Amino acid sequence: MKLLILDAGHCLSLALVREANRRSDTELVIEAGLRLDPGRLEDVAPDALVIPPLARPISAEPAAVTAHAEAVEACMEACLAVGIPLVWCVSDQLYEDGFEAPIDEHVIPRPRDESLRRLVATGDRIRAECPQHLIVRLGPLFALEGSHAWLGELIDTLVAGGELRGESDVTFCPTSVDAVAMALIGMLLQQHCGAGAWGSYHLAGTEPVSAFTFVSMVRTQLSTRLEGRGEHLELGGVRALNHHHDQPLRRVLNCRRVLEVFGVHQKPWRLELGRMLDAWCRANDHCHPDTEVDESP
């Protein structure tokens, strides 16, 4: 199976590369940006075109959101012209106000924010015009490297002594970018073999948690690992924010359909977080205490 991946520096694109490199059934072709010439798509002739999500669209500049939506629609038109399936990953933030119950796939986001509505309009076009599509709605992605690598940003802030802030009244399901990459390739391999299960799917980590609890857990787990390795680094603190005084916001995706259709189980974010922090410690100089070297002849 050959996949064409856009936005080469995105944390999800990097995770897809890592996942493909450890397999023998998947070939990736990577494009630097989101703009794609239809001729290029025809030349590569992939089995699917994959577009990573615009992370945190609620706080993104309106111009950036519009540019992303326009690029996705241009890709959709190119896919239609040459008969290539389109895979578009989107942020759970399109469900701007959340829901009390877990959100099912058939629930179309209806945000109040104009920029978010622009992304929903793109999704409406894809559903109406592009029969072979996957719209994959993701929880907040975390990774160590790449653009939008939330965990890497949190660690950098803590190590520099900066303060992390997280809403105590916003609940979501943090989602490992590596778990998403593994799931996407598994889903597309089944599609490549004739599953024909196109449509919208939700993909997120297990165990809903507040933003404050998640960033607090990052700090606690990082501190524990540093101390265990003999490092005494003064990490920054964590502050709780409260933006939804009347009604806490729950943005929890129901991921039952991706399990029923593709057999994809969600990965617990705590286990994925621990694995990534271990990897960061192995690669980072702060976690390697100086050792005495015997320089005698």
C-alpha positions in Angstrom: 0.0 0.0 0.0 1.3 3.4 -0.9 0.2 6.6 1.0 0.8 10.2 0.1 1.2 12.3 3.3 1.0 16.1 3.4 2.6 18.5 5.8 5.9 16.6 6.3 6.8 18.4 9.6 3.5 17.7 11.4 3.8 15.4 14.4 1.3 12.9 12.8 3.3 12.8 9.6 6.5 12.0 11.5 4.6 9.3 13.4 3.3 7.8 10.2 6.9 7.6 8.9 8.0 5.8 12.1 5.2 3.4 11.8 5.7 2.7 8.1 9.5 2.2 8.7 8.9 -0.8 11.0 6.5 -2.4 8.5 7.0 -4.0 5.1 3.5 -3.5 3.8 3.3 0.3 3.6 5.2 2.9 1.5 5.0 6.6 2.2 5.5 9.5 -0.1 5.8 12.8 1.9 5.0 16.3 0.7 6.4 19.3 2.5 3.2 21.4 2.6 -0.6 21.2 2.2 -0.8 22.4 -1.3 -0.8 19.6 -3.9 -0.7 19.8 -7.7 -3.2 17.5 -9.3 -0.5 16.3 -11.6 1.7 15.3 -8.7 -1.2 13.2 -7.2 -1.6 11.5 -10.5 2.1 10.8 -10.9 2.5 9.3 -7.4 -0.8 7.4 -7.7 -1.1 6.5 -4.0 -3.8 4.3 -2.5 -4.9 7.2 -0.4 -4.0 10.9 0.4 -3.6 11.7 4.1 -4.0 15.2 5.5 -2.9 15.7 9.2 -5.2 17.9 11.4 -5.0 21.6 12.1 -4.2 21.4 15.8 -6.0 23.7 18.2 -8.1 25.5 15.6 -10.0 27.4 18.4 -6.9 29.4 19.1 -5.5 29.5 15.6 -5.5 32.7 13.5 -8.7 32.8 11.3 -6.4 33.2 8.2 -4.6 30.0 9.1 -7.9 28.1 9.5 -9.2 29.4 6.2 -6.0 28.5 4.4 -6.2 25.0 5.8 -9.8 24.5 4.8 -9.1 25.8 1.3 -6.1 23.5 0.9 -8.1 20.5 2.0 -10.9 21.3 -0.5 -8.3 21.7 -3.3 -6.9 18.2 -2.3 -10.4 16.8 -2.4 -11.0 18.1 -5.9 -7.7 16.6 -7.0 -8.6 13.3 -5.4 -11.9 13.3 -7.2 -10.3 14.0 -10.5 -7.9 11.0 -10.4 -10.0 8.7 -8.2 -7.9 8.7 -5.1 -9.4 8.2 -1.6 -9.0 11.2 0.8 -8.2 10.9 4.5 -8.7 14.1 6.5 -7.9 14.2 10.2 -9.6 16.9 12.3 -9.5 18.2 15.8 -12.2 17.4 18.4 -12.3 21.2 19.0 -14.8 21.5 16.2 -17.3 20.3 18.9 -16.9 23.7 20.4 -19.4 23.4 23.3 -18.9 19.7 23.9 -21.7 17.3 25.0 -22.6 15.8 28.3 -22.5 12.3 26.8 -19.7 10.8 24.6 -20.0 12.2 21.1 -21.0 9.7 18.3 -19.7 9.9 14.8 -23.0 10.8 13.2 -23.1 14.0 15.3 -21.9 16.8 12.9 -20.2 19.7 14.7 -22.2 22.9 14.9 -19.8 25.4 16.4 -20.5 29.1 16.9 -17.1 30.3 16.0 -16.9 31.4 12.4 -13.4 29.8 11.8 -14.6 26.5 13.1 -17.7 26.7 10.9 -15.4 27.1 7.9 -13.8 23.7 8.7 -17.2 22.1 9.2 -18.2 23.4 5.8 -15.2 21.6 4.3 -16.3 18.4 6.0 -19.8 18.9 4.6 -18.3 19.2 1.1 -16.2 16.0 1.5 -19.2 14.0 2.7 -21.4 15.3 -0.1 -18.9 15.1 -3.0 -16.2 12.5 -2.2 -17.6 9.0 -1.7 -14.2 7.5 -0.9 -13.2 9.5 2.2 -12.3 9.0 5.8 -12.9 12.0 8.2 -11.1 11.0 11.4 -11.8 13.2 14.4 -9.0 13.1 16.9 -8.7 14.0 20.6 -5.9 16.4 21.5 -2.7 14.9 20.0 0.5 14.6 22.0 3.9 13.8 20.7 7.6 14.5 21.4 8.5 16.1 18.1 7.1 17.7 15.0 4.8 20.7 14.6 1.8 20.7 17.0 3.7 18.2 19.3 1.9 19.2 22.5 3.9 17.0 24.8 7.2 18.3 23.5 6.0 21.8 24.1 5.0 21.0 27.7 8.3 19.4 28.5 10.3 22.3 27.1 8.3 24.7 29.2 8.8 22.7 32.4 12.5 22.2 31.8 12.9 25.9 31.2 11.2 26.6 34.5 8.1 28.0 32.9 4.5 27.7 34.2 2.0 25.3 32.5 -1.6 26.3 32.5 -4.6 23.9 32.0 -8.3 24.2 32.3 -9.7 22.3 35.2 -13.2 22.5 33.7 -12.5 21.2 30.2 -12.5 17.4 29.9 -11.2 15.5 26.8 -9.3 12.4 25.8 -5.6 13.0 25.1 -4.5 11.0 22.1 -1.1 9.6 21.3 0.1 10.5 17.8 1.8 7.1 17.6 -1.4 5.3 18.3 -3.2 7.3 15.7 -0.5 6.5 13.1 -0.8 2.8 13.8 -4.6 2.9 13.7 -4.7 4.9 10.4 -2.4 2.5 8.6 -4.4 -0.5 9.9 -7.6 1.1 8.7 -6.2 2.0 5.3 -4.8 -1.5 4.8 -8.3 -2.9 5.4 -9.7 -0.3 2.9 -7.0 -1.3 0.4 -8.1 -4.9 0.7 -11.7 -4.0 -0.1 -13.4 -3.2 3.2 -15.2 -0.2 1.7 -16.0 1.3 5.1 -15.7 5.0 4.2 -17.2 7.7 6.4 -16.4 9.5 9.6 -14.7 7.9 12.6 -13.6 9.0 16.1 -10.1 8.2 17.3 -9.0 9.2 20.8 -7.3 8.0 23.9 -9.1 6.2 26.7 -10.0 7.8 30.1 -11.4 11.3 29.9 -9.4 13.8 31.9 -9.2 17.6 32.5 -6.6 19.6 30.8 -5.2 20.6 34.2 -5.0 17.0 35.3 -3.2 16.0 32.1 -0.5 18.7 32.3 -0.1 18.0 36.1 0.5 14.3 35.3 3.1 15.3 32.7 5.0 17.3 35.3 4.7 14.6 38.0 5.8 11.8 35.8 8.7 13.8 34.3 9.8 14.8 37.8 9.7 11.2 39.0 11.8 10.0 36.1 14.4 12.7 36.5 14.7 12.0 40.2 15.0 8.3 39.6 18.0 9.0 37.3 19.7 11.2 39.9 18.8 14.5 38.2 17.6 17.4 40.4 16.1 19.8 37.9 13.8 22.5 39.1 10.7 22.1 36.9 8.2 24.8 36.3 4.8 24.7 38.0 1.2 24.1 36.9 -1.7 26.4 37.4 -5.4 25.5 37.1 -7.6 27.7 34.9 -11.4 27.9 35.1 -13.1 29.2 32.0 -16.5 27.5 32.2 -17.9 28.6 35.5 -21.5 27.7 34.9 -21.1 24.4 33.1 -17.9 22.4 32.8 -17.2 21.4 29.1 -16.9 17.8 28.2 -15.4 17.0 24.7 -15.2 13.2 24.8 -15.4 11.2 21.6 -17.2 7.9 21.4 -14.8 5.7 19.5 -17.0 2.6 19.4 -17.5 2.6 15.6 -13.7 2.4 14.8 -13.6 -0.7 17.0 -16.7 -2.3 15.5 -15.7 -1.7 11.9 -11.9 -1.9 11.9 -11.1 -3.6 15.2 -9.1 -0.6 16.4 -8.8 -0.5 20.2 -8.0 2.9 21.8 -4.7 3.1 23.7 -4.7 4.4 27.3 -3.1 7.9 27.2 -1.3 7.2 30.6 0.6 4.3 29.1 1.5 6.2 25.9 2.6 9.2 28.0 4.9 7.1 30.1 6.4 5.5 27.1 7.1 8.9 25.5 8.6 10.3 28.7 10.9 7.3 28.9 12.0 7.9 25.4 12.6 11.6 26.1 14.7 10.7 29.1 16.8 8.3 27.1 17.5 10.9 24.4 17.9 14.0 26.7 21.1 15.1 28.3 19.4 16.1 31.5 18.7 12.4 32.2 22.2 11.2 31.9 24.1 11.9 35.2 27.8 12.5 34.8 29.9 9.4 35.4 33.5 9.2 36.4 35.7 8.0 33.6 38.9 6.0 34.4 41.6 7.7 32.4 44.5 5.7 33.9 46.8 4.0 31.3 
